[in-house]
Structure formats: C-alpha cells, structure tokens
Amino acid sequence: MTTQANSKTSRVSEVFKAFLLLGLTSFGGPVAHLGYFRTEFVARRKWLTESAYADLVALCQFLPGPASSQVGFALGLMRAGPWGAAMAWLAFTLPSAIVLVLFAFGAAVLEGPIASGIIHGLKVVAVAIVAHAVWGMARNLCPDPTRAGIALAAVFAVVAISGPLGQVSAIVLGGVAGLLLCRGVAAAAESDPLHFPVSRLVGIIALVLFGGLLVLLPLLAGMAVWLDITDAFYRSGALVFGGGHVVLPLLEAEVVQSGWLSADAFLTGYGAAQAIPGPLFTFSAYLGALIPSGGSLLTATLALLAIFLPGFLLLVGVLPFWNHFRQWQWAQALMRGANAAVVGILGAALYDPVWTSAIVGAPEFALALTGFLLLSVWKLPAWAVVIVVAFGGVLIAP
C-alpha cells in the first residue's frame, strides 16, 4: 500500500512539474500548445502514442471549451488520476493567471525594449514548435496518399471556412472521408486504449452537472455579484468551440456591453494576454480582478474557475465512453480520417496566424529555422528552445 501511495504521489508530482514548465514556456496560443504537448508527452516522455494523442486532440476539438487545456487535463488524468488532472490544469494555468492579475492590479510586467524583444522571439519560437509538431504528426498519421489527401482537404476547409466552424467542419469531413476511404487501409500506428480513471456513473453525473449549471446559473444571476460572475464566465466557457481567441466576443458581451469594464480596459488586458505563456482563457482572471463592486483576488479566481469548468465537465462526461467507441472498426476508420484532418488543421494554423504574425523578415525566418533544427536534429526540450529563441528575439528586434 505504501509503495502504491508513493508511486501515485510521484506521478502527481511528475505531472505538476511537467505542466508547470510548459505553463512558463508555452507561448503562441492553443495550436502551439498542442505542439508543445506533442513534443513533451509523445516524443520525449512517451506517455501515449502519436495516434492516441491525435485521437484525444480530435475529441477535444469537437467539444466546447479550451481545447488545449482540455487535452492537458486529460493527459494529467490519464497519467495520475483526478489529482493529476487537477495538477496539470493548475500548473499550466497558474503562471499566466498570476501575471494577468498582477497586470490588472498595476504591475507593469510587459513593458520596455527588452521585454518587447523577448515577446518578438516568443512569437518566432511558436513557428518552430508548431512546424515540428506538424512534421512529426504528418509522418505518423498521413503515411499514405489517402490520408495525405484528407489532410490537404482539411487545409482547404479551414481556409474556406474561417474560425472554429472551419476546424470542426474539417474534422467532420475528415471523419466521413476516413469512413469511406480508410476501412481497408492499415494504420501506421494504431493507438492503444486510453485508460482514464473515470466510471460511466461519474461521466453521467458530470454531463448532468454541465447542463444543470447552464440552465440554473442564469436563473440565479442577479441575486449576488459572485453569482453574476459565475454565470457570465461559465456561459462563455460553455458556448465556445476551439477556445482561445474564439471566446473573446463572448467575454466582451458579458463584461463590456454589461458595463462592468470599459472597452479600453478590455483591450489592454487582451494585449497583455497575447504576450504571456499558457491558455488565453486566463484572460478571465484579469477581467475578474477588475469587476467593480467585487474586483479582487477572490473574484479573479472565481472567474478563472467558472470559465474552465464547463469544458472539463463535458470532457469527463465523454471520456468513459471513448474507448468503447474507438473499438468499433468503422470508428477506427473514422478516426484515421479525423486524425489526418487534425494534421491539416495544424498545418493551416502554422501559416495563419502562427507564421504570418511572427515571420516578418529573413532574421525571423533564420531564428525559426534554428529553433526547428534544435528540436528535430539536436532533440533539445521545448523549454530550452524557447529560452534560446526568446533571447535571439532580443538581438533581432527592431
């Protein structure tokens, strides 16, 4: 018993340390985060296979909520149970949440020429991270002309239909194409079952909680400030697909149009959120800290918890049924197509917004190529590449 307890504690600690390092270094938004996770947990730590990781990414892209944080939550759950899931979320989220709350309270942490140069380099490193992830996933998940064609079609779908609708459409179309074309195709690396310590009863309870809160919170809003905050941020997290920048219009409607914050304060916080690592959903902590008649560390924490909760409840509700679904042959064909579509989605995002926002000249291209080679040839960990390229950004900054 003692040995098992020590092993469980060790795994929880391992999850916390791994995700804390990522929370401090994962710049570039949700697509880049998926690249960081793939490098750390598939390529280096080998917690799961390439195709199992792509399955998990495809599932989280389907569900409302912050897709990259849901993937991280699921990885922690798989590795170390509920405490591992909690520590993965806490470690990945806390660094950016702390910076944004300090920024809301007046700490100028993102100013000055050196800080601007580092931010410039961090945008460039996201190019290397995402390119490395796309290259590695394409080799494993698109090993034949059929799946390469599905990935290419997904790129066109994302280009034709912008926003999260394009991503969801690409995965749906990829799944249908896989169902039609990939039944007789041998998978390059079939994924092993993903073991999540969540029973079906717990999954059903999580789904009931998700729906119950979505209905009840608007009815309770107006009774107290903390209920108003919980309702506003819970609905924002529950009604957005893909996470990241997609949540901004919902948050703007809740906090600016309601009169809680000015448009200038909202945009200032959004600008700060662009310059820090971790999930963009931590922008909610900044907004919560500034809410009148309640703005404090407590309301910042409440806003942060409320915006992440619905996505995690949905994920926990679906996971117990996931392995059963994946055992069916037609489902395996569907997932081969969906996984190829995920590669296409990441490839499209590599160009826009990752490449277009960072590579503005030859020095940036050379720096991004250096980061890619450090990852792919010299096998440096992602955090080390982040440090090298960030300081390179200081040298090439205008």
SULJO-V727080 format. One record per residue. RES is the residue in one small letter. OMEGA is omega as a letter, one per 20 degrees, with the letter a starting at -180 (NA if undefined). D_FIRST is the distance of its C-alpha to the first C-alpha in Angstrom with 2 decimals. Layout:
res->{RES	RES}
omega->{OMEGA	OMEGA}
d_first->{D_FIRST	D_FIRST}
This chain:
res->{m	t	t	q	a	n	s	k	t	s	r	v	s	e	v	f	k	a	f	l	l	l	g	l	t	s	f	g	g	p	v	a	h	l	g	y	f	r	t	e	f	v	a	r	r	k	w	l	t	e	s	a	y	a	d	l	v	a	l	c	q	f	l	p	g	p	a	s	s	q	v	g	f	a	l	g	l	m	r	a	g	p	w	g	a	a	m	a	w	l	a	f	t	l	p	s	a	i	v	l	v	l	f	a	f	g	a	a	v	l	e	g	p	i	a	s	g	i	i	h	g	l	k	v	v	a	v	a	i	v	a	h	a	v	w	g	m	a	r	n	l	c	p	d	p	t	r	a	g	i	a	l	a	a	v	f	a	v	v	a	i	s	g	p	l	g	q	v	s	a	i	v	l	g	g	v	a	g	l	l	l	c	r	g	v	a	a	a	a	e	s	d	p	l	h	f	p	v	s	r	l	v	g	i	i	a	l	v	l	f	g	g	l	l	v	l	l	p	l	l	a	g	m	a	v	w	l	d	i	t	d	a	f	y	r	s	g	a	l	v	f	g	g	g	h	v	v	l	p	l	l	e	a	e	v	v	q	s	g	w	l	s	a	d	a	f	l	t	g	y	g	a	a	q	a	i	p	g	p	l	f	t	f	s	a	y	l	g	a	l	i	p	s	g	g	s	l	l	t	a	t	l	a	l	l	a	i	f	l	p	g	f	l	l	l	v	g	v	l	p	f	w	n	h	f	r	q	w	q	w	a	q	a	l	m	r	g	a	n	a	a	v	v	g	i	l	g	a	a	l	y	d	p	v	w	t	s	a	i	v	g	a	p	e	f	a	l	a	l	t	g	f	l	l	l	s	v	w	k	l	p	a	w	a	v	v	i	v	v	a	f	g	g	v	l	i	a	p}
omega->{a	r	r	r	r	r	r	r	r	r	r	r	r	r	a	a	a	a	r	r	r	r	r	a	a	r	r	r	a	r	r	r	r	r	r	a	a	r	a	a	r	a	a	a	r	r	a	a	r	a	r	r	r	r	a	r	r	r	a	r	r	a	r	r	a	a	a	r	r	r	r	r	a	r	r	r	a	a	a	r	a	r	r	r	a	a	r	r	a	a	a	a	a	a	a	r	r	a	a	r	r	r	r	a	r	r	a	a	a	a	r	a	r	r	r	r	r	r	r	r	a	r	a	a	r	r	a	a	a	r	r	r	a	a	a	a	a	a	a	a	r	a	a	a	a	a	r	r	r	r	r	r	r	r	r	r	a	r	a	a	a	r	a	r	r	r	r	r	a	a	r	r	r	r	r	r	r	r	a	a	a	r	a	a	r	r	a	a	a	a	r	r	r	a	r	a	r	r	r	r	r	r	r	r	r	r	r	r	r	a	a	r	a	r	a	a	r	r	a	a	a	a	a	a	a	r	r	a	a	a	a	a	r	r	r	r	a	a	a	r	r	r	r	a	a	a	a	r	r	r	r	r	a	a	r	a	r	r	r	a	r	r	r	r	r	a	r	r	r	r	r	a	r	a	a	r	r	a	r	r	r	r	r	r	r	a	r	a	a	a	a	r	r	a	a	r	a	a	r	r	a	r	a	a	a	a	r	a	a	r	r	r	r	a	r	r	a	a	a	a	a	a	r	r	a	a	a	a	r	r	r	r	r	a	r	r	r	r	r	r	r	r	r	r	r	r	r	r	r	r	a	k	a	a	a	a	a	a	a	r	a	r	r	r	a	a	r	r	r	r	r	r	r	r	a	a	a	r	r	r	a	a	r	r	r	a	a	a	r	r	r	r	r	a	a	a	a	NA}
d_first->{0.00	3.79	5.44	5.12	6.13	8.57	9.81	10.52	12.21	14.04	15.36	16.56	18.26	19.74	21.18	22.62	24.29	25.71	27.19	28.45	30.43	31.79	32.61	34.69	36.46	36.72	40.39	42.63	41.47	39.30	40.65	39.98	36.43	35.81	37.21	34.92	31.83	33.10	33.74	30.37	27.92	29.95	32.03	29.96	26.24	26.65	24.09	26.45	29.82	33.20	34.08	30.77	31.38	34.95	33.86	31.74	34.69	37.07	35.01	34.82	38.54	39.25	37.47	38.99	37.39	36.71	36.02	34.58	32.23	31.11	30.40	28.37	26.45	25.71	24.62	22.10	20.88	20.66	18.81	16.23	16.74	18.71	17.89	18.97	22.13	22.88	22.53	24.64	27.33	27.30	27.51	30.15	32.18	32.13	34.43	37.30	36.91	37.26	40.30	41.98	41.51	42.97	45.77	46.45	46.76	49.24	47.42	49.37	46.63	48.27	51.80	53.87	54.96	51.91	49.56	51.83	51.74	47.95	47.83	50.39	48.24	45.15	47.12	48.05	44.52	43.58	46.18	44.53	41.01	42.22	44.55	41.76	39.58	42.56	43.48	40.03	39.48	43.04	42.66	39.64	40.51	44.31	44.98	48.00	51.17	50.04	46.99	48.85	51.53	49.05	47.77	51.39	52.19	49.29	50.87	54.15	52.49	50.92	54.27	56.23	53.98	52.75	49.73	46.56	48.72	49.58	45.95	45.01	48.23	47.53	44.11	45.65	48.54	46.29	44.24	47.48	48.84	45.70	46.02	49.63	49.55	46.12	45.40	46.84	45.48	42.61	40.03	39.58	35.81	34.34	31.24	27.94	26.41	24.88	21.48	21.19	18.50	21.41	22.56	26.29	26.40	25.06	27.61	30.41	29.59	29.71	33.08	34.44	33.48	35.20	38.36	38.36	38.22	40.88	43.18	42.46	42.44	46.11	47.07	45.42	46.79	49.54	47.96	46.29	46.05	42.27	42.66	45.40	43.22	40.25	42.66	44.49	41.52	39.49	42.52	43.08	39.59	39.83	43.23	43.07	42.28	41.28	40.62	42.03	45.77	46.14	44.80	47.60	50.34	48.10	47.15	50.79	51.87	49.40	49.96	53.43	55.38	54.00	55.38	52.17	52.75	55.75	55.95	56.27	53.05	51.25	52.64	51.94	48.25	48.21	49.81	47.18	44.39	45.96	45.59	41.88	38.73	36.29	37.04	40.46	38.98	38.29	42.05	41.20	39.89	43.32	45.11	43.05	43.74	47.49	47.89	50.62	50.02	46.29	45.73	42.97	39.52	38.25	40.42	39.56	35.85	36.76	38.91	36.25	33.58	36.19	37.45	34.08	32.69	34.81	34.04	30.27	30.64	32.73	30.35	27.35	29.79	30.88	27.75	26.38	29.75	30.17	28.74	30.72	33.80	33.39	33.27	36.92	39.45	41.75	38.93	38.12	41.81	41.86	38.93	40.67	43.65	41.68	39.82	43.22	44.47	41.64	42.94	46.43	45.36	43.76	46.89	49.16	47.20	47.41	51.13	51.30	50.05	48.13	51.03	53.91	52.51	51.69	54.04	57.41	58.91	58.68	56.61	53.87	53.95	53.69	50.75	48.91	49.64	48.28	45.01	44.83	45.46	42.89	40.28	41.52	43.02	41.41	37.99	37.51	34.70	36.09	35.68	37.82	40.44	40.57	41.38	44.03	45.77	45.63	47.57	49.82	50.60	51.93	54.31	55.71	55.79	59.39}
